[in-house]
Amino acid sequence: MKGVLSAADPVPTLIFDEIDAGISGRVGTLVGRKLWGLARVHQVLCVTHLPQIASFADCHLSVSKVLEGERTVTAVRSLEDGERPHELASLLGGDGSRASLLNAQELLAQVQSWKQQERSPA
């Protein structure tokens, strides 16, 4: 719905919070593609725990919360390219195994390949 309306939407930034609620990885890939398409004409901020969506990000941020005394402190940091596979492996439910890391690396490679095809003139 937002994809269709965004063509007429003058708001430059679109925010999607927990966009992955109740969807599978297969649908997450489709949602990731749609979000990436929106990001070509809008700034898109997306909160997700689904690696299939997170893998489409051009800028991947990690958000963590820590309890300090009676306060919850939130930290946000930009992940470098070398950190992304480890973060995605964690989102995949990986236990730090080589298999989960390889799965995350393959996911990123597939997304990069898809993006290249989308950027290329037909």
Order of alpha helices (4+ residues) and beta strands (2+ residues): alpha-beta-alpha-beta-alpha-beta-beta-alpha-alpha
